[in-house]
Amino acid sequence: MRVLLVIAAVTYSGLPWEAVAGFPLDASRSYLSELAAADRPSGWLFRSLDITTGLLILAALAGVARRPRPVGLARGAEFALAAFAFLTIVDASSPMACASSASLECARADAANALGLGHQIHTVSSAGALAAVLVSAVLLSVSALRGEPRTRPLERRLLVGVVGLLAAVTLIVSVLALVSTGDGRLVDGGGLVQRAQVLLVSTYLCAYAVIAGRRRSESAPAVRTNATSTR
């Protein structure tokens, strides 16, 4: 489980892969999802990375299905993470029609909601995926503060810090999207904030891997002991 989630964090990280691709768009004024737009030469790479992320997360969660499931808020965090994975796959399967930051015509069409159904599906699924991972992060952090799953004090502080930053950056990105320029393009600097948001999501995936992975490993001996005692 841990390995799959850490790999998913790497494939979702965005900025490192953007650097590998040579920064095809202005990172300060573009959304990362524009790199996966249908009209971008490297779009296939970024769509593949997002689909891989979703599949890895679902595989990690499904791979522990036979072990004791989390309860309460921790279980809600797991379900929300699964929703994030599913919506990320939908998001990548319905890419933006074009990159708004690279084309004024595209930006205006986007602002006018004139880019077709696939583009609208992308917009809705992208927002839904972000909401799902934020819910997962909040639920897991509250659960950890309550002592379930068991975490070390430093882990709890780091988790709460990451979740707090993710929530704050998400709010900033939302505000910047609302005050975007009249032609529908993101304001200068907004792209960098959005990339920080994606990196924080990747950080949360790593945190989930550590915390949830320990819960599974700690519960496994108890399961084996109970199974032996019933023979």
PyRosetta script that sets phi, psi and omega in degrees:
from pyrosetta import init, pose_from_sequence

init()
pose = pose_from_sequence("MRVLLVIAAVTYSGLPWEAVAGFPLDASRSYLSELAAADRPSGWLFRSLDITTGLLILAALAGVARRPRPVGLARGAEFALAAFAFLTIVDASSPMACASSASLECARADAANALGLGHQIHTVSSAGALAAVLVSAVLLSVSALRGEPRTRPLERRLLVGVVGLLAAVTLIVSVLALVSTGDGRLVDGGGLVQRAQVLLVSTYLCAYAVIAGRRRSESAPAVRTNATSTR")
pose.set_psi(1, -48.1)
pose.set_omega(1, -177.0)
pose.set_phi(2, -60.4)
pose.set_psi(2, -45.7)
pose.set_omega(2, -176.9)
pose.set_phi(3, -61.7)
pose.set_psi(3, -44.4)
pose.set_omega(3, -179.0)
pose.set_phi(4, -62.8)
pose.set_psi(4, -41.3)
pose.set_omega(4, -179.3)
pose.set_phi(5, -69.8)
pose.set_psi(5, -36.6)
pose.set_omega(5, 177.4)
pose.set_phi(6, -66.8)
pose.set_psi(6, -40.7)
pose.set_omega(6, 176.3)
pose.set_phi(7, -63.0)
pose.set_psi(7, -40.6)
pose.set_omega(7, 178.0)
pose.set_phi(8, -61.4)
pose.set_psi(8, -38.2)
pose.set_omega(8, 177.7)
pose.set_phi(9, -62.5)
pose.set_psi(9, -37.6)
pose.set_omega(9, 179.5)
pose.set_phi(10, -69.9)
pose.set_psi(10, -45.1)
pose.set_omega(10, -177.7)
pose.set_phi(11, -67.8)
pose.set_psi(11, -26.2)
pose.set_omega(11, -178.0)
pose.set_phi(12, -88.5)
pose.set_psi(12, -13.1)
pose.set_omega(12, -167.7)
pose.set_phi(13, -58.2)
pose.set_psi(13, -26.4)
pose.set_omega(13, 172.5)
pose.set_phi(14, 79.2)
pose.set_psi(14, -74.4)
pose.set_omega(14, -172.7)
pose.set_phi(15, -56.8)
pose.set_psi(15, -46.1)
pose.set_omega(15, 177.9)
pose.set_phi(16, -59.7)
pose.set_psi(16, -39.9)
pose.set_omega(16, 179.3)
pose.set_phi(17, -70.0)
pose.set_psi(17, -33.5)
pose.set_omega(17, 175.7)
pose.set_phi(18, -63.3)
pose.set_psi(18, -38.7)
pose.set_omega(18, 177.7)
pose.set_phi(19, -65.4)
pose.set_psi(19, -40.8)
pose.set_omega(19, 178.1)
pose.set_phi(20, -60.4)
pose.set_psi(20, -37.6)
pose.set_omega(20, -179.7)
pose.set_phi(21, -79.0)
pose.set_psi(21, -1.5)
pose.set_omega(21, 177.4)
pose.set_phi(22, 82.9)
pose.set_psi(22, 25.3)
pose.set_omega(22, -179.7)
pose.set_phi(23, 49.5)
pose.set_psi(23, 69.5)
pose.set_omega(23, -177.1)
pose.set_phi(24, -62.5)
pose.set_psi(24, -26.0)
pose.set_omega(24, 179.8)
pose.set_phi(25, -123.2)
pose.set_psi(25, 162.8)
pose.set_omega(25, 176.9)
pose.set_phi(26, -67.1)
pose.set_psi(26, 109.6)
pose.set_omega(26, -175.8)
pose.set_phi(27, -63.9)
pose.set_psi(27, -21.0)
pose.set_omega(27, -177.9)
pose.set_phi(28, -79.1)
pose.set_psi(28, -25.6)
pose.set_omega(28, -172.9)
pose.set_phi(29, -122.9)
pose.set_psi(29, 7.5)
pose.set_omega(29, -177.2)
pose.set_phi(30, -121.4)
pose.set_psi(30, 152.6)
pose.set_omega(30, 171.1)
pose.set_phi(31, -81.9)
pose.set_psi(31, 148.7)
pose.set_omega(31, 177.2)
pose.set_phi(32, -60.0)
pose.set_psi(32, -35.1)
pose.set_omega(32, -178.4)
pose.set_phi(33, -65.0)
pose.set_psi(33, -17.9)
pose.set_omega(33, 176.6)
pose.set_phi(34, -66.0)
pose.set_psi(34, -26.1)
pose.set_omega(34, 178.6)
pose.set_phi(35, -66.0)
pose.set_psi(35, -23.7)
pose.set_omega(35, 179.9)
pose.set_phi(36, -97.3)
pose.set_psi(36, 9.0)
pose.set_omega(36, -178.2)
pose.set_phi(37, -59.7)
pose.set_psi(37, 153.2)
pose.set_omega(37, -175.9)
pose.set_phi(38, -62.2)
pose.set_psi(38, -25.6)
pose.set_omega(38, -176.5)
pose.set_phi(39, -95.8)
pose.set_psi(39, 5.0)
pose.set_omega(39, -178.4)
pose.set_phi(40, -93.2)
pose.set_psi(40, 134.7)
pose.set_omega(40, -179.3)
pose.set_phi(41, -57.2)
pose.set_psi(41, -35.5)
pose.set_omega(41, -178.8)
pose.set_phi(42, -97.2)
pose.set_psi(42, 13.3)
pose.set_omega(42, -177.5)
pose.set_phi(43, -59.3)
pose.set_psi(43, -36.9)
pose.set_omega(43, -179.5)
pose.set_phi(44, -58.5)
pose.set_psi(44, -35.7)
pose.set_omega(44, -178.8)
pose.set_phi(45, -65.1)
pose.set_psi(45, -49.1)
pose.set_omega(45, -176.1)
pose.set_phi(46, -72.6)
pose.set_psi(46, -32.1)
pose.set_omega(46, 174.2)
pose.set_phi(47, -66.6)
pose.set_psi(47, -40.8)
pose.set_omega(47, 178.7)
pose.set_phi(48, -63.9)
pose.set_psi(48, -39.3)
pose.set_omega(48, 179.1)
pose.set_phi(49, -63.3)
pose.set_psi(49, -42.7)
pose.set_omega(49, -179.9)
pose.set_phi(50, -67.9)
pose.set_psi(50, -41.8)
pose.set_omega(50, 177.9)
pose.set_phi(51, -63.1)
pose.set_psi(51, -41.3)
pose.set_omega(51, 177.7)
pose.set_phi(52, -61.0)
pose.set_psi(52, -41.1)
pose.set_omega(52, 178.1)
pose.set_phi(53, -57.8)
pose.set_psi(53, -50.6)
pose.set_omega(53, -178.9)
pose.set_phi(54, -61.2)
pose.set_psi(54, -43.6)
pose.set_omega(54, -179.6)
pose.set_phi(55, -65.6)
pose.set_psi(55, -39.5)
pose.set_omega(55, 179.1)
pose.set_phi(56, -64.0)
pose.set_psi(56, -41.4)
pose.set_omega(56, 179.9)
pose.set_phi(57, -66.0)
pose.set_psi(57, -45.0)
pose.set_omega(57, 178.7)
pose.set_phi(58, -63.0)
pose.set_psi(58, -38.5)
pose.set_omega(58, 178.4)
pose.set_phi(59, -65.9)
pose.set_psi(59, -39.7)
pose.set_omega(59, 179.5)
pose.set_phi(60, -64.3)
pose.set_psi(60, -42.2)
pose.set_omega(60, -179.3)
pose.set_phi(61, -72.2)
pose.set_psi(61, -37.0)
pose.set_omega(61, 179.5)
pose.set_phi(62, -72.2)
pose.set_psi(62, -29.8)
pose.set_omega(62, -176.7)
pose.set_phi(63, -67.8)
pose.set_psi(63, -16.3)
pose.set_omega(63, 179.9)
pose.set_phi(64, -108.8)
pose.set_psi(64, 17.0)
pose.set_omega(64, -174.2)
pose.set_phi(65, -61.8)
pose.set_psi(65, -28.8)
pose.set_omega(65, -177.5)
pose.set_phi(66, -82.2)
pose.set_psi(66, -11.1)
pose.set_omega(66, 177.9)
pose.set_phi(67, -89.6)
pose.set_psi(67, 165.7)
pose.set_omega(67, -179.2)
pose.set_phi(68, -55.7)
pose.set_psi(68, 132.6)
pose.set_omega(68, -178.9)
pose.set_phi(69, -80.3)
pose.set_psi(69, 151.7)
pose.set_omega(69, 174.7)
pose.set_phi(70, -66.3)
pose.set_psi(70, 161.7)
pose.set_omega(70, -179.8)
pose.set_phi(71, -123.8)
pose.set_psi(71, 164.1)
pose.set_omega(71, 175.0)
pose.set_phi(72, 60.9)
pose.set_psi(72, -134.8)
pose.set_omega(72, -177.1)
pose.set_phi(73, -64.1)
pose.set_psi(73, -34.9)
pose.set_omega(73, 179.5)
pose.set_phi(74, -63.6)
pose.set_psi(74, -35.5)
pose.set_omega(74, 177.5)
pose.set_phi(75, -69.2)
pose.set_psi(75, -39.3)
pose.set_omega(75, 175.9)
pose.set_phi(76, -61.2)
pose.set_psi(76, -38.5)
pose.set_omega(76, 178.1)
pose.set_phi(77, -62.9)
pose.set_psi(77, -37.8)
pose.set_omega(77, 179.2)
pose.set_phi(78, -67.9)
pose.set_psi(78, -44.2)
pose.set_omega(78, 178.5)
pose.set_phi(79, -62.5)
pose.set_psi(79, -41.8)
pose.set_omega(79, 179.9)
pose.set_phi(80, -65.6)
pose.set_psi(80, -36.3)
pose.set_omega(80, 177.7)
pose.set_phi(81, -67.1)
pose.set_psi(81, -37.6)
pose.set_omega(81, 176.3)
pose.set_phi(82, -64.0)
pose.set_psi(82, -38.5)
pose.set_omega(82, 177.5)
pose.set_phi(83, -64.7)
pose.set_psi(83, -39.6)
pose.set_omega(83, 176.5)
pose.set_phi(84, -59.8)
pose.set_psi(84, -44.3)
pose.set_omega(84, -179.4)
pose.set_phi(85, -62.7)
pose.set_psi(85, -46.5)
pose.set_omega(85, -179.2)
pose.set_phi(86, -62.7)
pose.set_psi(86, -46.1)
pose.set_omega(86, -177.9)
pose.set_phi(87, -69.2)
pose.set_psi(87, -28.7)
pose.set_omega(87, 175.5)
pose.set_phi(88, -66.2)
pose.set_psi(88, -38.3)
pose.set_omega(88, 176.3)
pose.set_phi(89, -65.3)
pose.set_psi(89, -44.0)
pose.set_omega(89, 177.4)
pose.set_phi(90, -61.1)
pose.set_psi(90, -43.7)
pose.set_omega(90, -179.8)
pose.set_phi(91, -57.9)
pose.set_psi(91, -46.5)
pose.set_omega(91, -178.9)
pose.set_phi(92, -72.6)
pose.set_psi(92, -27.8)
pose.set_omega(92, -179.6)
pose.set_phi(93, -78.8)
pose.set_psi(93, -15.5)
pose.set_omega(93, 177.3)
pose.set_phi(94, -125.5)
pose.set_psi(94, 72.5)
pose.set_omega(94, -173.8)
pose.set_phi(95, -69.3)
pose.set_psi(95, 164.8)
pose.set_omega(95, 173.0)
pose.set_phi(96, -58.7)
pose.set_psi(96, 147.4)
pose.set_omega(96, -179.9)
pose.set_phi(97, -68.6)
pose.set_psi(97, -33.1)
pose.set_omega(97, -178.0)
pose.set_phi(98, -159.6)
pose.set_psi(98, 168.3)
pose.set_omega(98, -179.2)
pose.set_phi(99, -92.3)
pose.set_psi(99, 111.5)
pose.set_omega(99, -175.5)
pose.set_phi(100, -61.7)
pose.set_psi(100, -36.3)
pose.set_omega(100, -176.5)
pose.set_phi(101, -70.4)
pose.set_psi(101, -20.1)
pose.set_omega(101, -177.3)
pose.set_phi(102, -98.3)
pose.set_psi(102, -8.0)
pose.set_omega(102, -176.0)
pose.set_phi(103, -145.9)
pose.set_psi(103, 119.2)
pose.set_omega(103, 178.4)
pose.set_phi(104, -64.2)
pose.set_psi(104, -37.7)
pose.set_omega(104, 178.8)
pose.set_phi(105, -62.4)
pose.set_psi(105, -42.7)
pose.set_omega(105, 178.7)
pose.set_phi(106, -64.4)
pose.set_psi(106, -42.9)
pose.set_omega(106, -179.0)
pose.set_phi(107, -61.0)
pose.set_psi(107, -42.9)
pose.set_omega(107, -179.8)
pose.set_phi(108, -68.0)
pose.set_psi(108, -39.6)
pose.set_omega(108, 177.5)
pose.set_phi(109, -65.2)
pose.set_psi(109, -37.4)
pose.set_omega(109, 177.6)
pose.set_phi(110, -64.1)
pose.set_psi(110, -45.4)
pose.set_omega(110, 179.8)
pose.set_phi(111, -63.1)
pose.set_psi(111, -28.4)
pose.set_omega(111, -179.4)
pose.set_phi(112, -92.3)
pose.set_psi(112, 5.7)
pose.set_omega(112, -178.1)
pose.set_phi(113, 54.3)
pose.set_psi(113, 44.8)
pose.set_omega(113, -176.0)
pose.set_phi(114, -116.0)
pose.set_psi(114, 25.2)
pose.set_omega(114, -176.1)
pose.set_phi(115, -104.9)
pose.set_psi(115, 9.8)
pose.set_omega(115, 173.4)
pose.set_phi(116, 96.8)
pose.set_psi(116, 170.0)
pose.set_omega(116, -175.6)
pose.set_phi(117, -64.4)
pose.set_psi(117, -42.6)
pose.set_omega(117, -179.1)
pose.set_phi(118, -58.4)
pose.set_psi(118, -40.4)
pose.set_omega(118, 178.9)
pose.set_phi(119, -65.1)
pose.set_psi(119, -39.3)
pose.set_omega(119, 179.1)
pose.set_phi(120, -68.0)
pose.set_psi(120, -38.9)
pose.set_omega(120, 176.4)
pose.set_phi(121, -61.1)
pose.set_psi(121, -41.1)
pose.set_omega(121, 178.1)
pose.set_phi(122, -59.5)
pose.set_psi(122, -46.5)
pose.set_omega(122, -177.9)
pose.set_phi(123, -60.6)
pose.set_psi(123, -46.7)
pose.set_omega(123, -177.9)
pose.set_phi(124, -68.2)
pose.set_psi(124, -45.7)
pose.set_omega(124, -178.5)
pose.set_phi(125, -67.1)
pose.set_psi(125, -34.6)
pose.set_omega(125, 177.9)
pose.set_phi(126, -64.6)
pose.set_psi(126, -46.0)
pose.set_omega(126, 178.3)
pose.set_phi(127, -64.8)
pose.set_psi(127, -39.7)
pose.set_omega(127, 179.0)
pose.set_phi(128, -64.8)
pose.set_psi(128, -40.2)
pose.set_omega(128, 178.7)
pose.set_phi(129, -63.3)
pose.set_psi(129, -42.6)
pose.set_omega(129, 179.8)
pose.set_phi(130, -64.9)
pose.set_psi(130, -42.4)
pose.set_omega(130, 178.7)
pose.set_phi(131, -62.5)
pose.set_psi(131, -40.6)
pose.set_omega(131, -178.5)
pose.set_phi(132, -64.4)
pose.set_psi(132, -44.6)
pose.set_omega(132, -178.7)
pose.set_phi(133, -70.1)
pose.set_psi(133, -31.5)
pose.set_omega(133, 177.1)
pose.set_phi(134, -68.0)
pose.set_psi(134, -41.8)
pose.set_omega(134, 176.2)
pose.set_phi(135, -61.6)
pose.set_psi(135, -44.4)
pose.set_omega(135, 178.6)
pose.set_phi(136, -58.5)
pose.set_psi(136, -44.7)
pose.set_omega(136, -178.4)
pose.set_phi(137, -64.6)
pose.set_psi(137, -43.4)
pose.set_omega(137, -180.0)
pose.set_phi(138, -65.0)
pose.set_psi(138, -45.2)
pose.set_omega(138, -179.3)
pose.set_phi(139, -62.9)
pose.set_psi(139, -42.2)
pose.set_omega(139, -179.8)
pose.set_phi(140, -67.1)
pose.set_psi(140, -38.7)
pose.set_omega(140, -179.7)
pose.set_phi(141, -67.2)
pose.set_psi(141, -42.0)
pose.set_omega(141, 177.3)
pose.set_phi(142, -65.1)
pose.set_psi(142, -41.0)
pose.set_omega(142, 177.9)
pose.set_phi(143, -61.3)
pose.set_psi(143, -42.3)
pose.set_omega(143, -180.0)
pose.set_phi(144, -65.7)
pose.set_psi(144, -38.2)
pose.set_omega(144, 178.2)
pose.set_phi(145, -64.9)
pose.set_psi(145, -27.8)
pose.set_omega(145, 177.9)
pose.set_phi(146, -84.6)
pose.set_psi(146, -3.1)
pose.set_omega(146, 177.4)
pose.set_phi(147, 90.5)
pose.set_psi(147, 11.4)
pose.set_omega(147, 178.2)
pose.set_phi(148, -139.6)
pose.set_psi(148, 108.6)
pose.set_omega(148, 7.6)
pose.set_phi(149, -77.8)
pose.set_psi(149, 162.2)
pose.set_omega(149, -179.6)
pose.set_phi(150, -66.6)
pose.set_psi(150, 130.6)
pose.set_omega(150, 179.8)
pose.set_phi(151, -137.4)
pose.set_psi(151, 156.1)
pose.set_omega(151, 175.5)
pose.set_phi(152, -77.0)
pose.set_psi(152, 153.2)
pose.set_omega(152, -179.1)
pose.set_phi(153, -53.8)
pose.set_psi(153, -41.8)
pose.set_omega(153, 179.9)
pose.set_phi(154, -64.7)
pose.set_psi(154, -39.9)
pose.set_omega(154, 178.7)
pose.set_phi(155, -62.7)
pose.set_psi(155, -41.6)
pose.set_omega(155, 179.4)
pose.set_phi(156, -63.2)
pose.set_psi(156, -43.0)
pose.set_omega(156, -179.8)
pose.set_phi(157, -64.8)
pose.set_psi(157, -43.0)
pose.set_omega(157, 179.7)
pose.set_phi(158, -65.4)
pose.set_psi(158, -41.4)
pose.set_omega(158, 179.9)
pose.set_phi(159, -62.8)
pose.set_psi(159, -47.3)
pose.set_omega(159, 179.8)
pose.set_phi(160, -63.1)
pose.set_psi(160, -37.7)
pose.set_omega(160, 178.1)
pose.set_phi(161, -63.7)
pose.set_psi(161, -44.7)
pose.set_omega(161, 179.2)
pose.set_phi(162, -63.5)
pose.set_psi(162, -44.1)
pose.set_omega(162, -179.1)
pose.set_phi(163, -65.8)
pose.set_psi(163, -40.7)
pose.set_omega(163, 177.4)
pose.set_phi(164, -62.0)
pose.set_psi(164, -43.8)
pose.set_omega(164, 177.3)
pose.set_phi(165, -64.1)
pose.set_psi(165, -41.2)
pose.set_omega(165, 179.9)
pose.set_phi(166, -61.9)
pose.set_psi(166, -43.4)
pose.set_omega(166, 179.7)
pose.set_phi(167, -64.8)
pose.set_psi(167, -42.4)
pose.set_omega(167, -178.9)
pose.set_phi(168, -66.5)
pose.set_psi(168, -44.6)
pose.set_omega(168, -179.7)
pose.set_phi(169, -66.7)
pose.set_psi(169, -37.3)
pose.set_omega(169, 177.4)
pose.set_phi(170, -61.7)
pose.set_psi(170, -41.1)
pose.set_omega(170, 177.7)
pose.set_phi(171, -62.8)
pose.set_psi(171, -42.5)
pose.set_omega(171, 180.0)
pose.set_phi(172, -63.7)
pose.set_psi(172, -44.5)
pose.set_omega(172, 179.4)
pose.set_phi(173, -61.0)
pose.set_psi(173, -40.8)
pose.set_omega(173, 179.5)
pose.set_phi(174, -62.8)
pose.set_psi(174, -42.9)
pose.set_omega(174, 179.0)
pose.set_phi(175, -65.2)
pose.set_psi(175, -42.9)
pose.set_omega(175, 179.8)
pose.set_phi(176, -63.9)
pose.set_psi(176, -35.3)
pose.set_omega(176, 177.6)
pose.set_phi(177, -66.1)
pose.set_psi(177, -36.6)
pose.set_omega(177, -179.8)
pose.set_phi(178, -70.0)
pose.set_psi(178, -32.4)
pose.set_omega(178, -177.9)
pose.set_phi(179, -101.5)
pose.set_psi(179, 22.8)
pose.set_omega(179, 179.2)
pose.set_phi(180, -60.7)
pose.set_psi(180, 163.5)
pose.set_omega(180, -174.3)
pose.set_phi(181, -61.6)
pose.set_psi(181, 161.7)
pose.set_omega(181, -176.5)
pose.set_phi(182, -58.4)
pose.set_psi(182, -27.0)
pose.set_omega(182, -180.0)
pose.set_phi(183, -87.8)
pose.set_psi(183, 6.3)
pose.set_omega(183, 174.5)
pose.set_phi(184, 94.1)
pose.set_psi(184, -1.3)
pose.set_omega(184, -178.9)
pose.set_phi(185, -88.7)
pose.set_psi(185, 152.0)
pose.set_omega(185, -178.6)
pose.set_phi(186, -66.8)
pose.set_psi(186, 142.4)
pose.set_omega(186, 179.9)
pose.set_phi(187, -67.5)
pose.set_psi(187, 156.9)
pose.set_omega(187, -178.6)
pose.set_phi(188, -59.5)
pose.set_psi(188, 130.2)
pose.set_omega(188, -179.0)
pose.set_phi(189, 96.1)
pose.set_psi(189, -20.7)
pose.set_omega(189, -179.2)
pose.set_phi(190, -63.3)
pose.set_psi(190, -34.3)
pose.set_omega(190, 179.2)
pose.set_phi(191, -64.6)
pose.set_psi(191, -35.5)
pose.set_omega(191, 179.6)
pose.set_phi(192, -68.4)
pose.set_psi(192, -39.1)
pose.set_omega(192, 177.6)
pose.set_phi(193, -64.6)
pose.set_psi(193, -40.9)
pose.set_omega(193, -179.9)
pose.set_phi(194, -66.7)
pose.set_psi(194, -33.9)
pose.set_omega(194, 176.6)
pose.set_phi(195, -68.5)
pose.set_psi(195, -35.9)
pose.set_omega(195, 174.9)
pose.set_phi(196, -63.4)
pose.set_psi(196, -37.4)
pose.set_omega(196, 177.7)
pose.set_phi(197, -60.7)
pose.set_psi(197, -45.0)
pose.set_omega(197, -179.5)
pose.set_phi(198, -65.4)
pose.set_psi(198, -40.6)
pose.set_omega(198, 177.8)
pose.set_phi(199, -63.8)
pose.set_psi(199, -34.2)
pose.set_omega(199, 177.1)
pose.set_phi(200, -68.8)
pose.set_psi(200, -35.8)
pose.set_omega(200, 174.9)
pose.set_phi(201, -62.4)
pose.set_psi(201, -42.8)
pose.set_omega(201, 177.5)
pose.set_phi(202, -62.0)
pose.set_psi(202, -39.3)
pose.set_omega(202, 177.7)
pose.set_phi(203, -63.1)
pose.set_psi(203, -40.5)
pose.set_omega(203, 178.1)
pose.set_phi(204, -63.8)
pose.set_psi(204, -39.3)
pose.set_omega(204, 178.1)
pose.set_phi(205, -59.3)
pose.set_psi(205, -39.6)
pose.set_omega(205, 176.9)
pose.set_phi(206, -65.9)
pose.set_psi(206, -41.6)
pose.set_omega(206, 178.8)
pose.set_phi(207, -63.5)
pose.set_psi(207, -41.4)
pose.set_omega(207, 178.3)
pose.set_phi(208, -62.9)
pose.set_psi(208, -40.7)
pose.set_omega(208, 179.8)
pose.set_phi(209, -59.4)
pose.set_psi(209, -42.1)
pose.set_omega(209, -178.3)
pose.set_phi(210, -69.7)
pose.set_psi(210, -49.9)
pose.set_omega(210, -174.0)
pose.set_phi(211, -71.7)
pose.set_psi(211, -50.8)
pose.set_omega(211, -179.7)
pose.set_phi(212, -67.9)
pose.set_psi(212, -35.7)
pose.set_omega(212, 178.7)
pose.set_phi(213, -63.4)
pose.set_psi(213, -37.8)
pose.set_omega(213, 178.2)
pose.set_phi(214, -67.9)
pose.set_psi(214, -39.2)
pose.set_omega(214, 179.4)
pose.set_phi(215, -60.2)
pose.set_psi(215, -41.2)
pose.set_omega(215, -179.6)
pose.set_phi(216, -66.2)
pose.set_psi(216, -43.8)
pose.set_omega(216, -176.7)
pose.set_phi(217, -68.4)
pose.set_psi(217, -32.6)
pose.set_omega(217, 179.5)
pose.set_phi(218, -73.4)
pose.set_psi(218, -31.9)
pose.set_omega(218, -178.0)
pose.set_phi(219, -80.2)
pose.set_psi(219, -22.8)
pose.set_omega(219, -176.5)
pose.set_phi(220, -60.3)
pose.set_psi(220, -46.8)
pose.set_omega(220, 179.4)
pose.set_phi(221, -59.6)
pose.set_psi(221, -37.6)
pose.set_omega(221, -179.6)
pose.set_phi(222, -64.4)
pose.set_psi(222, -38.5)
pose.set_omega(222, 179.2)
pose.set_phi(223, -64.7)
pose.set_psi(223, -42.8)
pose.set_omega(223, -179.5)
pose.set_phi(224, -65.3)
pose.set_psi(224, -39.2)
pose.set_omega(224, -179.6)
pose.set_phi(225, -64.9)
pose.set_psi(225, -43.6)
pose.set_omega(225, 178.7)
pose.set_phi(226, -63.7)
pose.set_psi(226, -39.7)
pose.set_omega(226, 179.8)
pose.set_phi(227, -64.4)
pose.set_psi(227, -38.5)
pose.set_omega(227, -179.6)
pose.set_phi(228, -68.2)
pose.set_psi(228, -38.7)
pose.set_omega(228, -176.7)
pose.set_phi(229, -69.7)
pose.set_psi(229, -18.4)
pose.set_omega(229, -178.5)
pose.set_phi(230, -91.0)
pose.set_psi(230, -3.5)
pose.set_omega(230, -178.7)
pose.set_phi(231, -80.1)
pose.dump_pdb("model.pdb")
